[in-house]
């Protein structure tokens, strides 16, 4: 199975985890997914009053420079870990 196929499978499995991850883990999942699927962060950082989207943007921005392949593999590994 290719990395891309494993990434897609992990994405599907992320919707059926045995328990909901904490917010920091959810941000990590989001950031790794975005980095793996889109590459480095794009767009403007949301304003201070948009807490959720600002946190998501910052989490993704922290991965800047990580290759899409590395991000995909980290995402797959994290979902596997959360599946238990």
C-alpha positions as CSV (number, residue, x, y, z in Angstrom):
1,X,0.0,0.0,0.0
2,X,1.4,3.4,-1.0
3,X,2.0,6.2,1.5
4,X,-0.9,8.1,-0.1
5,X,-3.3,5.1,0.4
6,X,-2.2,4.7,4.0
7,X,-2.8,8.4,4.6
8,X,-6.3,8.2,3.1
9,X,-7.0,5.1,5.2
10,X,-5.8,6.8,8.4
11,X,-8.0,9.8,7.6
12,X,-11.0,7.5,7.4
13,X,-10.0,5.8,10.6
14,X,-9.6,9.1,12.4
15,X,-13.4,9.5,12.3
16,X,-13.9,6.2,14.2
17,X,-11.4,6.5,17.1
18,X,-12.4,4.7,20.3
19,X,-12.4,8.0,22.3
20,X,-12.2,11.6,21.4
21,X,-8.6,12.9,21.6
22,X,-7.8,16.0,23.8
23,X,-7.7,19.4,22.1
24,X,-3.9,19.4,21.8
25,X,-3.9,16.0,20.1
26,X,-6.8,17.2,17.8
27,X,-4.7,20.2,16.8
28,X,-1.7,17.9,16.0
29,X,-4.0,15.7,13.9
30,X,-5.3,18.7,12.0
31,X,-1.8,20.2,11.5
32,X,-0.3,16.9,10.3
33,X,-3.2,16.4,7.9
34,X,-3.0,19.9,6.5
35,X,0.8,19.6,6.1
36,X,0.5,16.2,4.6
37,X,-2.2,17.1,2.1
38,X,-1.3,20.8,1.3
39,X,2.3,21.4,2.4
40,X,3.3,24.6,4.2
41,X,0.7,26.9,5.8
42,X,-0.9,29.4,3.5
43,X,-3.2,32.4,4.1
44,X,-3.2,35.0,6.8
45,X,-3.2,34.2,10.5
46,X,-6.8,34.6,11.9
47,X,-7.4,37.5,14.3
48,X,-7.1,37.3,18.1
49,X,-10.9,36.9,18.5
50,X,-11.0,33.7,16.3
51,X,-9.4,31.4,18.9
52,X,-10.1,28.1,17.3
53,X,-9.0,28.9,13.8
54,X,-6.0,30.8,15.1
55,X,-4.9,27.8,17.1
56,X,-5.4,25.5,14.1
57,X,-3.3,28.0,11.9
58,X,-0.5,28.1,14.5
59,X,-0.4,24.3,14.9
60,X,-0.1,24.0,11.1
61,X,2.5,26.9,10.9
62,X,4.7,25.0,13.5
63,X,5.2,22.2,10.9
64,X,6.5,24.6,8.2
65,X,9.3,23.0,6.4
66,X,8.2,19.4,7.2
67,X,7.9,17.4,3.9
68,X,4.5,16.3,3.0
69,X,5.7,12.6,3.1
70,X,7.0,13.1,6.7
71,X,3.8,14.7,7.7
72,X,1.8,11.9,6.2
73,X,3.8,9.3,8.0
74,X,3.5,11.1,11.3
75,X,-0.2,11.4,10.8
76,X,-0.6,7.7,10.0
77,X,1.5,6.8,13.1
78,X,-0.5,9.1,15.4
79,X,-3.9,7.7,14.2
80,X,-2.5,4.1,14.7
81,X,-1.4,5.1,18.2
82,X,-4.9,6.6,19.0
83,X,-6.7,3.5,17.7
84,X,-5.1,1.6,20.6
